[in-house]
């Protein structure tokens, strides 16, 4: 298989048969991508009793919750994905900012579990991944490896998490509960921006043929899962908001680069609704903006490289956001003092303020980038920007305590809360915003050469193929073929329902 080739037929029947036996023994039925895109199409026989199942349990039925339509309790289903409609009183901009909440996903409370499913299952049903022989290795800056370990465990596979040692303690606590062997959590040097160190460890692990590296930065299954599932879900969010405010236009989709998988939803929204695609990065590591380097704490965004699955030539705007802002607002949104300030002094709806804990650090970054985008593009009340919060504040309590102890050693009080609001919301400007023309797109695309061709050995022809939008449209043909293979796989297991 080449770097850009996707298997859409069974390449090894013996491996396929062994995977069937393993999943039959584990009582697993695989949902199709079409079902995860529209869970109303899932047969009731496959979801019977699901409302009584713990959404965080390592149970096969929870695969049928790996979609955007779970309710706040993650036990029932909604017609519209869970989202926040942020008011002007908070964002200080008239444009509607709509934030889909990844906290509603099962097992990990983050939408990266969908990306993990999109990477492993196509390999499983094409006979490329042997659960009796292979270990699934999940290189990540935090949430993707958690999603990968969860999916691996449910499918009866061994999952290995590779992530920087400087990530939040909550990630490591979760992993300790879910991995089958303590040595399956591998800490690499550095923090959020040290992605090359992750790649180096994976190159070392790949020398053992038993290790299957599922690199989210290069796996097109990640891109396609978001194109076919997240894109339509965000369209549903926009349409729900438009239903309450006729004439609303979707002006932009905003998402942090990270692995660039979620940006695949932007390709869908641009094709279907004409939305501009805004890629977000940390100002402390301005890779797309300044060919730069650095270190930051917006956990969930890996920097100093351009992901292989980022459709750079279709991106429209790049926005830089500082981790000083995300750390400060995380404290404002999740402290008693901050919540009192927002409700009593700013007169924000207490229900909205209570729901702001649905924004993790990268979610806050996306909101700030949406505000900057609205200001740069001079958007008004008839415009909407849709974005996502990959995870929630639950992943960052340890980071919040460290920030508060360092920045406010005497305690965080109402004056401090007002200063944070004034500086990081009222005072936000449209600085560090770059609208991309052809030359800037080429520059950013070319930056990927150093990671993928020089370091990772991608043939130059394979690297260059991704300049053409026809290449990205061609990828989409893989998904219905994967769904047919999923149906064949489920038929081979002979199971009528999971569990």
C-alpha positions in Angstrom: 0.0 0.0 0.0 1.2 3.5 -0.8 0.9 6.5 1.5 -2.2 7.8 -0.3 -3.8 4.5 -1.3 -6.8 3.2 0.7 -7.6 -0.5 0.7 -11.3 -0.9 -0.2 -11.3 -4.7 -0.6 -10.1 -7.6 1.4 -6.3 -7.9 1.0 -5.7 -10.9 3.2 -8.6 -13.3 3.6 -6.9 -15.3 6.4 -6.4 -12.1 8.5 -10.0 -11.1 7.8 -11.2 -14.5 9.0 -9.1 -14.3 12.2 -10.6 -10.9 12.9 -14.1 -12.3 12.4 -13.4 -15.0 14.9 -12.0 -12.5 17.5 -15.0 -10.1 17.2 -17.5 -13.0 17.2 -15.9 -14.2 20.5 -16.1 -10.6 21.8 -19.8 -10.3 20.7 -19.0 -7.2 18.6 -21.1 -5.8 15.8 -19.5 -2.9 13.9 -21.6 0.2 13.1 -21.2 1.5 9.5 -20.0 5.0 8.8 -23.4 5.7 7.4 -25.0 4.7 10.7 -22.6 6.9 12.7 -23.3 9.8 10.4 -27.1 9.3 10.9 -27.8 7.1 14.0 -31.5 7.2 13.2 -30.6 4.5 10.6 -29.3 2.1 13.3 -31.7 -0.8 13.7 -33.4 -0.9 17.1 -32.3 -4.5 17.6 -28.7 -3.1 17.8 -29.5 -0.4 20.4 -32.0 -2.3 22.6 -31.1 -1.6 26.3 -28.5 0.9 25.3 -30.1 3.6 27.6 -29.3 1.4 30.6 -25.6 0.8 29.6 -22.9 3.0 31.2 -21.6 5.2 28.4 -18.1 4.8 29.8 -18.1 1.0 29.9 -15.8 -1.1 27.7 -18.9 -2.7 26.1 -19.5 -3.5 22.4 -22.8 -1.7 22.4 -21.1 1.6 23.1 -19.7 1.5 19.6 -23.2 2.6 18.6 -22.7 5.8 20.6 -19.6 6.8 18.6 -21.5 9.7 17.0 -22.4 13.3 17.6 -26.1 12.8 18.5 -25.8 11.6 22.2 -27.7 13.6 24.7 -26.1 15.4 27.7 -26.4 12.2 29.8 -24.9 10.2 26.9 -27.6 7.6 27.4 -30.2 8.9 24.9 -30.1 10.4 21.5 -30.9 13.9 20.2 -32.1 15.0 16.8 -29.4 17.8 16.8 -25.9 17.4 18.3 -25.3 18.9 21.7 -24.0 22.5 21.1 -23.6 25.9 22.6 -24.9 29.0 21.0 -22.7 31.7 22.4 -24.3 35.1 22.9 -22.8 38.5 22.0 -22.5 39.3 25.7 -19.8 36.6 26.0 -18.1 36.8 22.6 -18.3 40.5 22.1 -19.2 39.9 18.4 -22.6 40.0 16.7 -21.9 36.9 14.6 -23.4 33.6 16.0 -20.8 31.3 17.3 -22.0 27.7 17.5 -19.9 25.1 19.4 -20.5 21.4 19.0 -19.6 19.6 22.2 -17.4 16.5 22.0 -18.0 15.7 25.7 -21.1 13.8 24.6 -19.1 11.0 23.0 -18.8 7.7 24.9 -15.8 6.2 26.8 -13.5 9.3 26.5 -15.8 12.3 26.5 -14.2 13.5 23.3 -14.8 13.2 19.6 -11.4 11.7 18.9 -13.0 8.3 19.6 -14.7 8.7 16.2 -11.3 9.3 14.6 -9.9 6.2 16.2 -12.8 4.1 14.9 -12.3 5.6 11.5 -8.6 4.5 11.5 -8.8 1.0 12.9 -12.0 -0.5 11.5 -11.2 0.0 7.8 -7.9 -1.9 8.4 -9.8 -4.6 10.3 -12.4 -5.3 7.6 -9.9 -5.2 4.8 -7.7 -7.9 6.4 -4.9 -5.5 7.2 -5.0 -5.7 11.0 -4.8 -9.0 12.7 -6.1 -8.8 16.3 -4.4 -12.1 17.1 -1.0 -10.8 16.2 -1.0 -7.0 16.0 -0.8 -4.3 18.6 -2.6 -1.1 17.6 -0.2 1.8 18.3 -1.9 5.2 18.8 0.5 8.2 18.5 -1.2 11.2 19.9 -1.1 14.4 22.0 -3.8 13.0 24.3 -7.4 12.3 23.2 -6.8 10.2 20.1 -4.7 7.7 21.9 -7.4 7.4 24.6 -10.0 6.9 21.8 -7.7 4.3 20.2 -7.2 2.4 23.5 -11.0 2.4 24.1 -11.8 1.1 20.5 -9.0 -1.5 20.7 -10.2 -2.8 24.0 -13.8 -3.2 22.8 -12.6 -4.9 19.7 -10.5 -7.4 21.6 -7.2 -5.9 20.4 -4.2 -4.7 22.4 -3.9 -0.9 22.2 -0.7 1.1 22.9 -0.8 4.9 23.7 2.1 7.0 22.7 1.9 10.6 24.0 4.1 13.4 25.4 4.9 13.0 29.1 3.9 16.6 29.7 0.3 16.2 28.9 -2.4 16.6 31.6 -2.5 14.1 34.5 -6.1 13.3 33.8 -5.1 11.7 30.5 -2.7 9.4 32.2 -5.1 8.5 34.9 -7.7 7.5 32.3 -5.1 5.4 30.4 -4.0 3.6 33.5 -7.6 2.4 33.9 -8.0 1.2 30.3 -4.8 -0.3 29.1 -4.3 -4.0 29.5 -0.5 -3.7 30.4 1.1 -0.7 32.1 3.9 -0.7 29.5 1.3 0.1 26.9 1.4 3.8 27.9 4.5 5.2 26.4 5.6 8.7 27.4 7.7 10.6 24.9 9.8 13.7 25.8 8.3 17.2 25.8 4.7 18.5 25.7 2.1 19.5 23.3 4.4 20.7 20.5 6.8 17.7 20.5 5.2 15.7 17.7 8.4 14.6 16.1 9.4 12.9 19.3 6.2 10.9 19.0 7.0 10.0 15.4 10.5 8.9 16.4 9.2 6.5 19.0 6.7 5.1 16.5 9.5 4.6 14.0 11.3 2.6 16.7 8.1 0.6 17.5 7.5 -0.1 13.8 10.6 -2.2 13.6 8.6 -4.9 15.3 6.1 -6.2 12.7 3.6 -6.9 15.5 3.1 -3.2 15.9 0.6 -1.5 13.6 1.1 2.3 13.7 -2.2 4.1 13.4 -0.8 7.6 12.9 -3.7 10.0 13.1 -1.6 12.7 11.4 -1.4 10.5 8.2 -4.4 8.2 8.4 -7.0 9.2 5.8 -9.6 7.2 7.8 -9.3 10.1 10.4 -10.1 12.7 7.7 -12.9 10.6 6.1 -14.6 9.9 9.5 -14.9 13.6 10.0 -15.9 14.4 6.5 -18.8 11.9 6.4 -19.8 12.1 10.1 -18.7 15.4 11.7 -19.4 17.5 8.6 -23.1 16.6 8.4 -23.5 16.8 12.2 -22.2 20.4 12.1 -24.6 21.1 9.3 -27.4 19.9 11.5 -26.2 22.3 14.2 -26.2 25.2 11.8 -29.6 24.3 10.4 -31.0 24.2 14.0 -29.7 27.7 14.7 -30.9 28.9 11.3 -34.4 27.6 12.1 -34.5 30.0 15.0 -33.1 32.9 13.0 -34.1 32.9 9.4 -31.7 34.0 6.8 -28.6 32.9 8.8 -25.5 32.2 6.6 -22.7 29.8 7.5 -19.7 32.1 7.0 -16.9 29.9 8.4 -15.9 26.6 10.0 -13.1 26.9 12.6 -11.0 24.1 14.0 -7.6 23.8 15.5 -5.1 21.9 13.3 -4.1 19.1 15.6 -4.0 16.1 13.4 -6.2 18.0 10.9 -8.8 15.3 11.0 -11.6 17.6 12.2 -10.7 20.0 9.4 -12.1 17.4 7.1 -15.5 18.5 8.2 -14.6 21.9 6.8 -14.2 20.3 3.3 -17.8 19.1 3.6 -19.2 22.4 4.9 -17.4 24.3 2.2 -18.6 22.0 -0.5 -22.2 22.0 0.7 -22.7 25.4 2.3 -19.8 27.6 1.0 -18.2 28.0 4.5 -14.7 29.3 4.7 -12.2 26.9 6.4 -10.3 28.4 9.3 -7.3 26.5 10.7 -6.2 27.4 14.3 -2.8 27.1 15.9 -1.0 28.2 19.0 0.6 31.6 18.8 3.5 30.3 20.9 4.2 27.9 18.0 3.2 29.7 14.9 3.9 27.0 12.3 1.5 28.0 9.6 1.7 31.7 10.3 5.5 32.1 10.6 7.1 28.8 9.7 7.9 28.9 13.4 8.5 26.7 16.5 8.0 26.9 20.2 6.0 25.3 23.0 2.5 25.9 24.3 -0.2 24.4 26.5 -3.3 24.3 24.2 -3.5 20.6 24.7 -4.9 18.8 21.7 -2.9 20.8 19.1 0.3 19.3 17.9 2.6 21.7 16.2 5.9 22.2 14.3 4.6 20.2 11.4 1.8 20.1 8.8 -0.3 17.0 9.1 -0.3 14.8 6.0 -4.1 14.7 6.0 -4.5 18.5 6.1 -6.1 19.6 2.8 -4.0 22.8 2.9 -4.9 23.9 -0.6 -8.6 24.2 0.5 -8.0 26.2 3.7 -8.9 29.9 3.7 -7.7 31.5 6.9 -5.1 30.7 9.6 -5.6 32.2 13.1 -3.1 32.2 16.0 -4.4 32.0 19.6 -2.2 32.3 22.7 -2.2 29.8 25.5 -2.2 32.7 27.9 -5.8 33.3 26.8 -6.9 29.7 26.9 -5.4 29.0 30.3 -6.9 32.2 31.8 -10.4 31.6 30.3 -10.3 28.0 31.5 -9.9 29.3 35.0 -12.6 32.0 34.5 -15.1 29.4 33.2 -14.4 26.7 35.8 -13.9 28.5 39.1 -16.7 29.6 41.5 -15.3 33.2 41.4 -15.3 33.2 37.6 -18.8 31.8 37.3 -20.1 34.4 39.8 -18.5 37.2 37.9 -20.1 36.0 34.6 -23.6 35.6 36.1 -23.7 38.5 38.5 -21.5 41.2 36.8 -21.9 40.2 33.2 -25.5 39.1 33.6 -24.9 35.9 31.5 -27.5 33.1 31.6 -26.5 30.8 34.5 -27.4 27.8 32.4 -24.9 29.0 29.7 -22.2 29.7 32.3 -22.7 26.2 33.8 -22.3 24.7 30.3 -19.0 26.4 29.6 -17.3 23.5 31.3 -18.0 21.7 28.0 -15.0 23.6 26.6 -11.6 22.1 27.0 -8.4 24.1 26.2 -8.6 23.5 22.5 -12.3 24.3 22.5 -11.6 27.7 24.1 -8.9 28.2 21.4 -11.5 27.5 18.7 -14.0 30.0 20.2 -11.3 32.7 20.4 -10.3 32.0 16.8 -13.9 32.2 15.8 -14.2 35.7 17.4 -11.0 36.8 15.6 -12.4 35.5 12.4 -15.7 37.3 12.9 -13.8 40.6 13.5 -11.4 40.2 10.6 -14.2 39.3 8.1 -16.6 41.9 9.5 -19.3 39.4 10.2 -22.6 40.4 11.6 -25.8 39.1 13.1 -26.8 37.3 9.9 -23.6 35.3 9.9 -22.8 32.1 11.8 -19.5 30.4 12.6 -19.5 26.7 13.6 -16.7 25.1 15.6 -16.1 22.2 18.0 -14.9 21.6 21.5 -13.0 18.3 21.2 -13.2 17.6 24.9 -14.4 19.3 28.1 -12.8 21.0 31.1 -12.8 17.6 32.9 -9.5 16.8 31.3 -7.7 19.8 32.7 -8.2 20.2 36.4 -4.5 19.5 37.1 -3.5 22.1 34.5 -6.0 24.6 35.9 -4.6 24.2 39.4 -1.0 24.7 38.2 -2.0 27.8 36.3 -3.9 29.3 39.2 -1.0 28.6 41.6 1.5 30.2 39.3 -0.4 33.2 38.0 -2.6 33.9 41.1 -0.6 32.7 44.2 -2.7 34.9 46.5 -6.0 33.5 45.1 -8.2 34.2 42.0 -10.7 36.9 43.0 -13.4 39.0 41.3 -11.0 41.7 40.2 -8.8 39.0 38.5 -12.0 37.6 36.9 -12.8 41.0 35.5 -9.3 41.5 34.2 -9.4 38.1 32.4 -12.7 38.9 30.8 -11.5 42.4 29.7 -8.2 41.2 28.3 -9.1 37.9 26.7 -12.7 38.5 25.5 -13.5 42.2 25.4 -9.9 43.1 24.4 -9.5 40.4 21.7 -8.4 41.8 18.4 -8.1 40.4 14.9 -4.3 40.1 15.1 -2.4 37.0 14.0 -5.0 36.3 11.4 -3.9 35.4 7.8 -6.2 35.1 4.9 -4.8 32.6 2.5 -4.2 33.3 -1.2 -2.6 30.9 -3.6 1.0 31.8 -2.6 0.3 31.3 1.2 -1.4 28.0 0.6 1.6 26.8 -1.4 4.0 28.0 1.4 2.1 26.1 4.1 1.7 23.0 1.9 5.5 23.0 1.1 6.3 23.1 4.9 5.0 19.6 5.1 7.8 18.4 2.8 10.3 18.4 5.7 8.2 16.2 7.9 6.8 13.8 5.4 9.4 13.5 2.6 12.6 14.2 4.4 11.8 12.6 7.8 9.1 10.0 7.1 10.1 8.9 3.7 7.0 9.6 1.7 7.7 9.5 -2.1 7.5 13.0 -3.5 4.8 12.0 -6.0 2.6 10.8 -3.2 3.3 14.0 -1.3 2.4 16.2 -4.2 -0.8 14.3 -5.1 -2.5 16.1 -2.2 -2.3 19.5 -3.9 -5.2 18.5 -6.2 -8.7 18.8 -4.9 -9.6 15.9 -7.1 -7.4 13.7 -4.9 -9.5 14.6 -1.8 -12.8 14.1 -3.6 -11.5 10.7 -4.8 -10.9 9.6 -1.2 -14.6 9.9 -0.4 -15.4 6.9 -2.6 -13.7 4.7 0.0 -16.4 5.1 2.6 -19.3 3.3 1.0 -16.9 0.5 0.0 -15.8 0.3 3.7 -19.5 0.1 4.7 -20.1 -2.8 2.4 -17.1 -4.6 3.9 -18.4 -3.8 7.4 -21.7 -5.4 6.4 -19.8 -8.5 5.1 -17.8 -8.6 8.3 -20.9 -8.5 10.5 -22.6 -11.2 8.4 -19.5 -13.4 8.8 -19.7 -13.0 12.6 -23.3 -14.2 12.5 -24.2 -11.8 15.3 -27.6 -10.1 15.3 -26.9 -7.6 18.1 -24.0 -6.5 20.2 -23.5 -7.3 23.8 
